[in-house]
Amino acid sequence: MKVLTREQKEQDEVRRKEYGFLSDRYTLSSESLGRLNPEEHEEQWRTCFERDLDRIIYSHAYVRLRNKTQVVMIPLEQLLTTRMIHSQEVYQVAIRICSHLGLNQVLAAAIALGHDVGHTPFGHAGEDALTKKIQSILGDDSYVFHHARYGLEVVDRVEKNGKGLNLTQEVRDGILKHSVGASGLEDSMDLPMTAEGRVVRIADKIAYVCSDLDDALRVGMICESDIPQAELKLLGQRKSKWLGALNKAVVESSVKTGDISFDGPYLEALENIRSFMYCNVYGGGRLKDEFNKAKRMISLVFDHVMDGMPGNLSQKDAAFKTLDAVACMTDQSIIQYFNQNFLPQKVY
């Protein structure tokens, strides 16, 4: 009988956890629905989901997230969350939940890191500004810019100079359906097709509520005494405690129901804090002033960029080419563009 060393036993335990404990809901790469456009040669040493993860990490859209707003605009405080940090936190929450539920962590990682590539400069302020510009130009009030739908445009059409990343259907679906919007997590409408996509959908909400709350406290927009105290008592006194408690609650709820689910007092606490954030932070005075300034800047830059479009384009084509150009700007690049084109230049 072979005697294993402690290190060998630990390695065997890791292998057992990673390869032996698979849920029947685990999404196998070998059973993927395939890519948007079939590729002649699929590499054997990486699964299709591993290739998607690599393509997203090295994409320009993902790199730009480091300089895009999460909630606090132009965060000079180094510890505040940017859109890239948020994406990484969604990744961490999602793969931790997937590891306990026996789901495909690579697929969850690809969806998590790619879920917000459709965001504009200045976050949701940019979405509002671009919605109004396109509605005005097209005379169509039904058009709404949404970062999840545009995220699919980015990976399908905008990246790689128009070639797109050609991701698998499972990752594309997860990006498109990650956002719950104003609805609650218990809303079963239009759920992602994979269990991993559903985990990311939950992880996104957990990550942004916890980080946004922590950032609001850090910059003094709210005080700890302002936060609903019953919820704070349940979740803990700091961000790491909130994340740990919510992650555990999702795992326990999913194990209990045999499906990807999140219910009970911890979900209620998360929803109550989210409602508190909408009333006291997202729509608050300081943030509202910043959002209005950002929207005015985006509107002016949009008009300036569109004026420079080739004259042979239809108004509609020029508008959507302009939308691509502006939506893909970072906070810093749109500020630089604005300064160069709208502020008086010093003459030395």
Sequence and secondary structure as in RCSB ss.txt:
>XXXX:A:sequence
MKVLTREQKEQDEVRRKEYGFLSDRYTLSSESLGRLNPEEHEEQWRTCFERDLDRIIYSHAYVRLRNKTQVVMIP
LEQLLTTRMIHSQEVYQVAIRICSHLGLNQVLAAAIALGHDVGHTPFGHAGEDALTKKIQSILGDDSYVFHHARY
GLEVVDRVEKNGKGLNLTQEVRDGILKHSVGASGLEDSMDLPMTAEGRVVRIADKIAYVCSDLDDALRVGMICES
DIPQAELKLLGQRKSKWLGALNKAVVESSVKTGDISFDGPYLEALENIRSFMYCNVYGGGRLKDEFNKAKRMISL
VFDHVMDGMPGNLSQKDAAFKTLDAVACMTDQSIIQYFNQNFLPQKVY
>XXXX:A:secstr
     HHHHHHHHHHIIIII   TT   GGG   BSS  S   SSS HHHHHHHHHHTSHHHHHGGGSBSSSSS 
 STTS BHHHHHHHHHHHHHHHHHHHT  HHHHHHHHHHTTTT  TTTHHHHHHHHHHHHHHHT TT    HHHH
HHHIIIIITTTTT    BHHHHHHHHT   TTS TT  TT  SSHHHHHHHHHHHHHHHHHHHHHHHHTTSS GG
GS HHHHHHH SSHHHHHHHHHHHHHHHHHHHTSS   SHHHHHHHHHHHHHIIIIITSHHHHHHHHHHHHHHHH
HHHHHHHTS TTS HHHHHHHHHHHHHT  HHHHHHHHHHHHS     
